[in-house]
Amino acid sequence: MITLALETSGITGSVAIFISKDLVFEEFLPEKYKPSIQLNAVIRTVANQAGINPGQIEQVIENFGPGTFTGIRVGIAGA
């Protein structure tokens, strides 16, 4: 199973791809990133680096906090 994992609840975050339970690629988000603008681009980049098409993602996991309301909201929308 290919899983996209999003962490957008804090000041910094990350986007990762797992195949089964193995971490394939992870990208840490810069402290001053604009999640509503940049999250989809980071997801595409991580998928490309992992060697998969975003359409192959079977499961999405998002951290629900605690954290910033906007960060969590953007992560859920991205999921």
N, C-alpha and C positions, 0 to 999 in steps of 0.2 A: 504494500500500500504506500502511495506517495502522499506525504503530509507536508503542508505548509504551516509553519509555526510563526505567529506574529507576537511580538512584545512591544506594545506601544503605550503602556500605562505610565512610564516614568520619563525622566528627563532624557535619558538615552534609551534606545530600544534595539531590537534586532528582528531580522527576517531570516528564517532557516528552512531548509528542505531536508526532510527525513525520508528514507526509503526503508520500509519496515521500521525498525527501531534505530537504524544507523543514521547519524548525522552525515549528510552528504556535502552541504555547503551552508555557511552562515555569514550574513553581512550585518555588522553593527551599524546602527544609524547614528549619524553625527549629532552632537548635542543640540545644535541649532537647526536641525532639519525641519521642514515644514510638512508635517505628515499628510495634510489634506492635498498637497500638491505632489509630493515626492513618493508616497508609499507605493503606488502602482508601478512606478518606474523601478523602484528597488525590488519589488516582487518579480518583475520581468527579468531584471539583471540576475537575481539569485537563481531563478529557474534556468536561465541560459547557462550560468556558471555550473549548475548541477547537471546540465546536459539533458534537461527535459523541457517539454512544451508546457506552458501554464495550463493548457487544457487537459493535461494528464494528471493534474492534482486531484486526488480523491477525497482528501480530508483537510479541513482548515481548523487550526487551533489558535485561539486568541486569549491572552491573559486578561482577566477582568479586573485586575487591580489588587490592592488599592493603588490608586494613581490619579493622574489628572483626568478630569471628565472629558476634555476634548481629545486627548490621546486615546482613551479607551473607545470613545465614540468613533473616531477615525479608524481604529483597528477593526472594530466590528463592521463598519461600512466596507472596509477593504476586504474583510473575510467574505 
